[in-house]
Amino acid sequence: MAMWTQARDALADDLERVVGSRLLDPLDILFGTADPMRDRLAPQAREWAETLLGGDDQAAMYTAIRLVSALYPGDAPFDPPAGWWGTPFGQAVLLRAGHPSATAVSVSVAASMLGITRQGVHDLANRGKLERHPPGITVDSVRARLSARASALTRGDHP
């Protein structure tokens, strides 16, 4: 339970930081203050974190998609820097919704998603633990690996 609480708190803090910087800071610049929204941000970020980490897969997926759409709008496909996938929010999006615009990612992005080196990704692919597909590794196999690791940690096992 403590591990879940830590994960939820880290995700809520990350969401609060991202929403604050991407949405509320620009409102402060334009309108002079976004204080009423800032007062709502911490409890809302905690609610989003609980949904993203909770047992309702559909609610978690919809929340992830809604947040990505609101925080990273644009006409081009969503393609964050590799390091984004290592953040608590990036990990939650990956686990609950996958990559919004790709079925396969480069080895370096897969490494960032898993928090390992590119060589580690190559080793896992060579051992059949990750599936190769141009341009590199399938997102589904990365998600499966990450999900198995998260389940093992929740049970107290070592992946």
N, C-alpha and C positions, 0 to 999 in steps of 0.2 A: 504494500500500500504506500509506503514511504517513497518508493521509486516512482509510482504513478503521480504522487503529489509533486515530487520534484520535476517530473516531466511536464506536468500541467503548469506549474509555476514558471518554468523556463519558457514554455510556449506562450503563456499569457504575457510575460515580460517582453518577449520578442514581438508579439503582435502589437502590444502597446507602443513599442518603439517605432515599428514600421508604420502603423497607422498615424501616429503622431507626426512623424517626419514627412510622410508622403501625402497626407491629407490635411491634417490640422495646422501644421506649420505654414503651408501656403495660404490657408484661410486667415491665419494671423496676419500674414503679410498684406493680404487683400483688404481685410475688414477691420484690422486692428486687434481683434481678439477672437479666439475660438474657445474661450473658457467654458461656456456651457457644454460644449461637446467634450472638452477635456475632462470635465467632471464625470461624464458618462463612460469615458474610455476604459478605465481600469476594470470596472465590473463587467463591461461588455467584452473586453479582451479575455477575461477569465471564463465567461460564458462560451465564447468561441473556442477557447482551448479545451474546455470540457466536452464540447460537441465533437471537436476534431479528434479527441482521444477516447471518446466514449464508444459504447457498444452499438450504436445505430449507424451502420455503414452508409446508408443512403443520406442521412442528415449530415454526416461527416463529409461525404463527397460533395454535397451541395454547398456546404459552408466553405470548403476549400476552394471550390470553383468561384463562388461569390466573392470571396476575399481576393483571390488572384485577379478577377475581372475588375474589381473596384480599385485595387492598389496598383495595378499595372495595365492600365487601359492602352489601347493602340490598335492600329490597323494591321500591324505585322503579328505573326505568331509569337506567342510568349516564349522567350528564349533568354532566361536569366543567366548571369555569369555562373560559372561552375561552382564557385564558393557559396552561392545562395542556397544550393541544395543541402549544404552542411548545417544551415541554421535550423533552429527548432521549427520555424514555420515551413521552411523548405522540406524538412523531413516529414512533417505532418501532411503537406500537400502530396508528396511522393507516395506515402503510405496509403492515403485515403483516396486520391484522385489520379495518381500517376503523373506523367508529364502531360500537360494540357495540349501540347502540339507536336509530340514526337513519339514514335513507337520504338525508336532506337536512338542511343546517344553515343557520343565519342567515349573512348576509354577514359579520358581525363574527367569528363563529366560523371561517368559511372563511378570513378574513384572518389570523386567529391561526394556523390550521393551516398556512398557506403562508408566514407571516412577512412579510406585506405589509399595506398599508393597505386599508381598506374600498373606497376609490376604485380601488385596484389590482384588487380582485376585480370591481368593476363593469366596469372596462375589459376585463378578461379575458373576462368573460361577454358583453360587447357584441361582442367580436372572435371569439366562438365557442370560446374556449379553456377555458371552464368552462360547465357546463350548469345553467341555471336550473330550479328546481323548488321549489314552496312547501315550506318557509318561506323558501327562499333559493337555495342552491346544492347540487347533488347531491354526496354524499360520494365517490362513484365518480369524478366528474370532478376533484375536489380530489386524490384519491389518485393518479389518472393524471398529473396535473400535477406533483405532488410526486415521484412515481416517475421521471418523465422528467427532472426537475431533478437528482435524486440520481444517476441514471445518467450524465447529462452531467458532473456534478462528478467522478464516479469515473473517467471517461474523460479528464478534464482540459479538457473543453469549457466554454464559458460559456453558461448557459441563456438 
